[in-house]
Amino acid sequence: MDVLTDRASVIELYAVIVRGNQNFAKFNKIAVDAAGQPDPDDLYQAWAAGARAIRLYFSAVPGFPLMDS
């Protein structure tokens, strides 16, 4: 597990999350355009207000297939 606090990583990962989860965007006050792209200024403001991202690592468990995404 990694806790990411630097601006570039948090903004990049928040953008990925926002594209796939509109509720996350609303909760974090990140505007999304008609194409589903997050507002870069809002992403920056989230980071500046203390947003952090957590990256989890998973390993394969015998008998439990991992999904390819």
C-alpha positions as CSV (number, residue, x, y, z in Angstrom):
1,M,0.0,0.0,0.0
2,D,1.2,3.5,-0.8
3,V,-0.1,6.8,0.5
4,L,0.4,9.4,-2.2
5,T,0.6,13.0,-1.1
6,D,2.5,14.7,-3.9
7,R,0.5,17.0,-6.2
8,A,1.1,15.2,-9.5
9,S,0.2,11.8,-8.1
10,V,-2.9,12.9,-6.3
11,I,-4.2,14.9,-9.2
12,E,-3.6,12.1,-11.7
13,L,-5.3,9.4,-9.5
14,Y,-8.2,11.6,-8.5
15,A,-8.8,12.3,-12.2
16,V,-8.9,8.5,-12.9
17,I,-11.3,8.0,-10.0
18,V,-13.6,11.0,-11.0
19,R,-13.9,9.7,-14.6
20,G,-15.3,6.4,-13.2
21,N,-17.3,7.7,-10.2
22,Q,-19.5,10.8,-10.5
23,N,-20.5,10.5,-6.8
24,F,-16.8,10.8,-5.9
25,A,-16.6,13.9,-8.0
26,K,-19.6,15.5,-6.4
27,F,-18.5,14.6,-2.9
28,N,-15.1,16.2,-3.5
29,K,-16.6,19.2,-5.4
30,I,-14.8,18.4,-8.7
31,A,-16.7,19.6,-11.7
32,V,-16.9,17.3,-14.7
33,D,-17.4,18.4,-18.3
34,A,-19.8,16.9,-20.8
35,A,-17.1,14.4,-21.9
36,G,-16.6,13.2,-18.3
37,Q,-13.3,15.0,-17.8
38,P,-12.6,16.5,-14.4
39,D,-11.8,20.2,-14.1
40,P,-8.1,20.6,-13.6
41,D,-8.5,23.5,-11.2
42,D,-10.9,21.5,-9.0
43,L,-8.4,18.6,-8.9
44,Y,-5.7,21.0,-7.8
45,Q,-8.0,22.5,-5.1
46,A,-8.8,19.1,-3.8
47,W,-5.1,18.3,-3.4
48,A,-4.4,21.8,-1.8
49,A,-7.2,21.1,0.7
50,G,-5.5,17.9,1.8
51,A,-6.7,15.2,-0.6
52,R,-4.5,12.1,-0.6
53,A,-4.6,8.9,-2.6
54,I,-4.0,5.3,-1.5
55,R,-2.7,2.8,-4.0
56,L,-3.3,-0.8,-3.0
57,Y,-1.5,-3.8,-4.4
58,F,-3.1,-7.1,-4.8
59,S,-1.5,-10.5,-5.5
60,A,-3.1,-13.5,-7.0
61,V,-4.7,-16.0,-4.7
62,P,-4.7,-19.6,-5.9
63,G,-8.2,-20.5,-7.2
64,F,-9.3,-16.8,-7.4
65,P,-8.9,-15.3,-10.8
66,L,-8.0,-11.6,-11.0
67,M,-10.0,-9.5,-13.6
68,D,-8.0,-8.1,-16.5
69,S,-8.9,-4.4,-16.8
